Amino acid sequence: MGRWPPGNGDPFPVKATIDRMISIIEAQGRHLFARVDHAGHAPKKGLELPPAELILLGNPAIRTRLMQEHQVAAVDLPMKVLVWQDEHGHVRIAHNSMVWLKRRLRLTDEATLRTIDEILARVCAGVRTRP
């Protein structure tokens, strides 16, 4: 079960939103593991998709604690954020909730889960303001 962060609409196009997120991630000393342009890959298979990009981000020192508690947490980590353009042309941001991950795997490391949720919130909230 995923979460749609509050104030979901973003004032920038998908690419600009992702670029801004990457700047925030780097400024926070986090690691960008990957950037996947889903819409960019669709035409290679003769398909169309509105703009949609996914980033994988994190800090191995933080996420490893959850994987030490439950190795299957690696399926959901590093953290992922999806930015896409919906059918109305609005740019949306989504990521999984750590509450969901905690329930799914019965994780008990509250401090690490809270830290990850705070990181995701800062990255997503930081793109909603004009520089």
C-alpha positions in Angstrom: 0.0 0.0 0.0 1.5 3.3 -1.1 1.0 6.9 0.1 0.3 9.9 -2.0 2.0 12.8 -0.1 -0.3 15.7 0.9 -0.3 18.7 -1.5 0.3 16.3 -4.3 0.3 18.7 -7.2 3.7 20.1 -8.2 4.2 23.4 -10.0 7.0 22.2 -12.3 7.2 19.7 -15.2 8.3 16.1 -14.4 11.9 16.5 -15.5 12.3 19.8 -13.6 10.8 18.2 -10.5 13.2 15.3 -10.7 16.2 17.6 -11.3 15.2 19.6 -8.2 14.9 16.4 -6.2 18.3 15.3 -7.2 19.8 18.7 -6.2 18.1 18.3 -2.8 19.4 14.7 -2.4 22.9 15.8 -3.2 22.8 18.8 -1.0 21.7 16.5 1.9 24.6 14.2 1.3 22.4 11.4 0.2 23.1 9.0 -2.7 21.2 8.8 -6.0 21.3 5.2 -7.1 19.3 5.5 -10.3 17.0 7.7 -12.4 14.6 5.8 -14.6 12.7 7.7 -17.4 9.7 5.4 -17.9 8.1 7.6 -20.5 11.5 7.9 -22.4 11.7 4.1 -22.7 8.1 3.6 -23.9 8.6 4.8 -27.5 11.4 2.3 -28.0 8.7 -0.4 -27.8 6.2 1.5 -29.8 4.2 2.7 -26.8 3.2 6.0 -25.4 3.3 7.1 -21.8 3.0 10.6 -20.3 6.1 12.0 -18.6 7.0 9.7 -15.7 10.4 9.3 -13.9 11.4 7.3 -10.9 14.5 7.9 -8.7 16.1 5.6 -6.2 17.8 7.4 -3.4 19.1 6.9 0.1 22.0 6.3 2.4 23.4 2.8 2.8 24.2 3.4 6.4 20.5 4.1 7.2 18.7 1.5 5.0 21.1 -1.3 6.0 19.7 -1.2 9.6 16.3 -2.2 8.2 17.8 -4.9 6.1 19.7 -6.3 9.1 16.3 -6.5 10.9 14.6 -8.1 7.9 16.5 -8.9 4.8 13.4 -8.7 2.6 13.3 -5.0 3.2 15.8 -4.9 0.4 12.9 -5.3 -2.0 11.7 -1.8 -1.0 15.0 -0.2 -0.4 16.7 2.1 -1.5 13.8 4.5 -1.3 11.9 5.3 -4.4 10.0 8.4 -5.5 7.9 8.5 -8.6 7.0 11.8 -10.4 4.5 11.6 -13.2 2.0 13.7 -15.2 -1.5 12.5 -14.7 -4.3 12.5 -17.3 -5.2 16.1 -16.5 -1.7 17.3 -17.0 -0.9 17.7 -13.3 2.4 16.6 -12.0 2.2 14.2 -9.1 4.7 12.8 -6.6 4.3 9.4 -4.8 6.4 7.2 -2.6 5.8 4.3 -0.3 5.1 5.0 3.3 7.4 3.6 5.9 4.3 2.9 8.0 3.3 0.5 5.2 6.8 -1.1 5.1 6.8 -1.4 8.9 3.4 -3.2 8.9 4.3 -5.4 5.9 7.6 -6.7 7.4 6.8 -6.2 11.1 9.8 -3.9 11.5 10.6 -2.5 14.9 13.3 0.0 14.3 11.1 3.1 14.8 14.0 5.6 14.7 15.3 4.4 11.3 11.8 4.3 9.8 11.1 7.8 11.1 14.4 9.0 9.6 13.6 7.6 6.2 10.1 9.1 6.3 11.6 12.5 7.2 14.1 12.3 4.3 11.4 11.5 1.8 9.2 14.3 3.1 12.1 16.8 2.8 12.9 15.8 -0.7 9.3 15.9 -1.9 8.4 19.1 -0.1 11.6 20.9 -1.2 10.5 20.8 -4.9 7.3 22.6 -4.3 8.8 26.0 -3.8 10.3 28.3 -6.4 14.1 28.8 -6.0 
